[in-house]
């Protein structure tokens, strides 16, 4: 049951990421007259991998708690802790969120 729920959730995240990227491509074509390059879509893989990492952390925390409110708060705090390296100039490469942006692409 947990595997099915996880697969459905990750599929939903992938669809949301793809729809957002397609909307950005359509907007770029309408406003600027050109669309985004193909490597822009390759960034979806990095974004989904990072989202899966944060999701897995929240899932792990929620399995360790019987109170949904406490589990949600703990998962939010853990997600915030993951963002700390984003704000330290020498440690940005250690941030999940920095990798999710796909700047290298």
C-alpha positions as CSV (number, residue, x, y, z in Angstrom):
1,X,0.0,0.0,0.0
2,X,2.8,2.4,0.9
3,X,4.6,1.7,-2.4
4,X,1.4,2.5,-4.4
5,X,0.8,5.7,-2.5
6,X,4.4,6.7,-3.0
7,X,4.3,5.9,-6.7
8,X,1.0,7.9,-7.1
9,X,2.4,10.9,-5.2
10,X,5.7,11.0,-7.2
11,X,3.7,10.6,-10.4
12,X,1.6,13.6,-9.4
13,X,4.7,15.6,-8.6
14,X,6.1,14.7,-12.0
15,X,3.0,15.8,-13.8
16,X,2.9,19.0,-11.8
17,X,6.5,19.7,-12.7
18,X,5.9,18.9,-16.4
19,X,2.8,21.1,-16.6
20,X,4.6,24.0,-15.0
21,X,7.5,23.6,-17.4
22,X,5.1,23.5,-20.4
23,X,3.4,26.6,-19.1
24,X,6.7,28.4,-19.0
25,X,7.6,27.2,-22.5
26,X,4.2,28.4,-23.9
27,X,4.6,31.7,-22.1
28,X,8.1,32.2,-23.4
29,X,6.9,31.5,-26.9
30,X,4.0,33.9,-26.6
31,X,5.9,36.8,-24.9
32,X,9.4,36.5,-26.3
33,X,8.8,34.6,-29.6
34,X,11.0,31.6,-28.8
35,X,10.6,28.6,-26.6
36,X,12.9,27.1,-23.9
37,X,15.7,24.8,-25.0
38,X,15.5,21.0,-24.6
39,X,17.9,21.1,-21.7
40,X,15.3,23.0,-19.8
41,X,13.2,19.8,-19.8
42,X,16.2,17.7,-18.6
43,X,16.1,19.9,-15.5
44,X,12.8,18.1,-14.6
45,X,14.7,15.0,-13.7
46,X,16.8,17.0,-11.1
47,X,13.7,18.7,-9.8
48,X,11.8,15.4,-9.4
49,X,14.8,13.8,-7.7
50,X,15.0,16.6,-5.2
51,X,11.3,16.5,-4.6
52,X,11.5,12.8,-4.1
53,X,14.3,13.3,-1.5
54,X,12.2,15.8,0.5
55,X,9.1,13.6,0.1
56,X,11.0,10.5,1.3
57,X,12.2,12.5,4.4
58,X,8.6,13.6,5.1
59,X,7.4,10.0,4.6
60,X,10.0,8.7,7.0
61,X,9.1,11.2,9.6
62,X,5.4,10.5,9.2
63,X,5.9,6.7,9.7
64,X,7.6,7.4,13.0
65,X,4.8,9.5,14.5
66,X,1.1,8.7,15.2
67,X,0.1,12.4,15.3
68,X,-0.2,13.9,11.8
69,X,0.2,17.5,13.1
70,X,3.5,16.7,14.8
71,X,4.7,14.7,11.8
72,X,3.9,17.6,9.4
73,X,5.7,20.1,11.7
74,X,8.7,17.8,12.0
75,X,8.8,17.3,8.2
76,X,8.6,21.0,7.7
77,X,11.5,21.6,10.1
78,X,13.5,18.9,8.4
79,X,12.9,20.5,5.0
80,X,14.1,23.8,6.4
81,X,17.2,22.2,7.7
82,X,17.9,20.8,4.3
83,X,17.9,24.4,3.0
84,X,20.6,25.7,5.3
85,X,23.5,24.9,2.9
86,X,21.7,27.0,0.3
87,X,22.5,30.1,2.3
88,X,26.2,29.3,3.0
89,X,28.3,30.4,0.0
90,X,30.9,27.6,0.4
91,X,28.3,24.9,1.0
92,X,25.7,25.6,-1.7
93,X,26.7,22.3,-3.5
94,X,25.4,20.4,-0.5
95,X,21.9,21.7,-0.8
96,X,19.2,19.6,-2.3
97,X,17.3,22.7,-3.4
98,X,20.3,24.1,-5.3
99,X,20.6,20.9,-7.2
100,X,16.9,20.9,-8.0
101,X,17.3,24.2,-10.0
102,X,19.4,22.5,-12.6
103,X,21.7,25.5,-13.1
104,X,24.4,23.3,-14.7
105,X,21.9,22.6,-17.5
